Amino acid sequence: MFYFQLVIEGLVFFTLALFLVLILRKFERKGLMAYFLLPLVLFVIGFTMRLNSNSEIIDMGFFFTEISNVWLYVLFTLFLLLGQIRYWKK
C-alpha cells in the first residue's frame, strides 16, 4: 500500500509541476519556476514522511507541510510589499 501511495503522490506532483511549467511558459516567466516549485516539493516530501509509522518522522512531515505553507505566505507578502514600494516610487 505504501508504494501505491508514493506512485499516486508522484503522479499528482508531476501533474501539478507540468501545469505550473505550462502556465509560466505562457506568461514567459520561466525564472519564477523555483519559487513556486519549492513549496510543492516540500509539501510532497512532508506528506510522504507523514505516511510512516515512526512518530518522529511524522512530526518532521508535519514540519515540511507547514513550512511549505509558510513559504507561500511569506512569498506572497514579500511580492505584495515590493509591488507597493515600486508603485509608490513612480
C-alpha positions in Angstrom: 0.0 0.0 0.0 2.9 2.4 0.8 4.3 2.1 -2.8 0.9 2.7 -4.2 0.6 5.9 -2.2 4.0 7.0 -3.4 3.1 6.4 -7.0 -0.1 8.5 -6.6 1.8 11.3 -4.9 4.4 11.2 -7.7 1.7 11.4 -10.4 0.0 14.3 -8.6 3.3 16.1 -8.1 4.4 15.8 -11.7 0.9 16.8 -13.0 1.0 20.0 -10.9 4.6 20.7 -11.9 3.6 20.3 -15.6 0.7 22.7 -15.2 3.0 25.1 -13.4 5.5 25.0 -16.3 2.8 25.5 -18.9 1.3 28.5 -17.1 4.7 30.1 -16.5 5.7 29.4 -20.1 2.6 31.1 -21.4 3.5 34.3 -19.5 7.2 33.9 -20.4 8.2 33.8 -16.7 10.4 30.6 -16.6 12.7 32.2 -14.0 9.9 32.1 -11.4 9.6 28.3 -11.5 11.9 27.6 -8.5 9.9 29.9 -6.2 6.6 28.1 -6.9 8.1 24.6 -7.2 9.9 24.7 -3.9 6.7 24.6 -1.7 5.2 21.9 -3.9 8.4 19.7 -3.4 8.4 20.4 0.4 4.7 19.6 0.7 5.1 16.3 -1.1 8.2 15.3 0.9 6.4 16.2 4.1 3.2 14.3 3.2 5.3 11.3 2.3 7.0 11.4 5.7 3.6 11.6 7.3 2.7 8.1 5.8 5.4 6.5 8.0 4.6 4.8 11.3 7.5 6.4 13.2 6.3 9.4 15.3 9.5 11.4 14.9 9.3 11.1 11.1 5.6 12.0 11.2 6.5 15.1 13.1 9.1 16.1 10.6 6.5 15.5 7.9 4.1 18.0 9.6 7.0 20.5 9.7 7.6 20.1 6.0 4.0 20.6 5.1 3.6 23.6 7.3 6.9 25.2 6.2 5.6 25.0 2.6 2.5 26.9 3.6 4.6 29.5 5.5 6.9 29.9 2.4 3.9 30.7 0.2 2.6 33.2 2.7 6.0 34.9 3.1 6.5 35.0 -0.7 3.1 36.5 -1.3 3.6 39.1 1.4 7.0 40.0 0.1 5.8 40.4 -3.5 2.9 42.5 -2.3 5.2 44.8 -0.3 7.7 45.1 -3.1 5.0 45.8 -5.6 3.7 48.6 -3.4 7.2 50.1 -2.9 7.6 50.1 -6.7 4.2 51.7 -7.2 4.8 54.5 -4.8 8.3 55.3 -6.1 6.9 56.2 -9.5 
